Amino acid sequence: KTAGGAFDGNRPQDVPAWRAVATAEADTGALFGALPGLSVYGTVVHQGPWFIDAANTQKVSGYTLLDLGLAYRARIGAQEAVFRLAVENVTNERYWA
């Protein structure tokens, strides 16, 4: 419900209809016999379009992002450490955040 009912039934501003995130990680040592403890990972994020005003007259396009990275698990003394290197938005997608 909105004040006076002016915007009843509209989508709230800055809220997309849907958003999907998928992440996968693979141990390269198990796959290719590479360096034990090394893995590759990727994330795809898709966000649908959304309105930027309460009247739902101004819409921003959705976007899809791809992030890629490497992770290395190592033992340092008695502790296990994970080192990560990531590149976000690999495809250089321009989007409104």
Sequence and secondary structure as in RCSB ss.txt:
>XXXX:A:sequence
KTAGGAFDGNRPQDVPAWRAVATAEADTGALFGALPGLSVYGTVVHQGPWFIDAANTQKVSGYTLLDLGLAYRAR
IGAQEAVFRLAVENVTNERYWA
>XXXX:A:secstr
  GGGTTTTS  TT  S EEEEEEEEEHHHHHS STTEEEEEEEEEE  EESSTTS  EE  EEEEEEEEEEEEE
ETTEEEEEEEEESSTT      
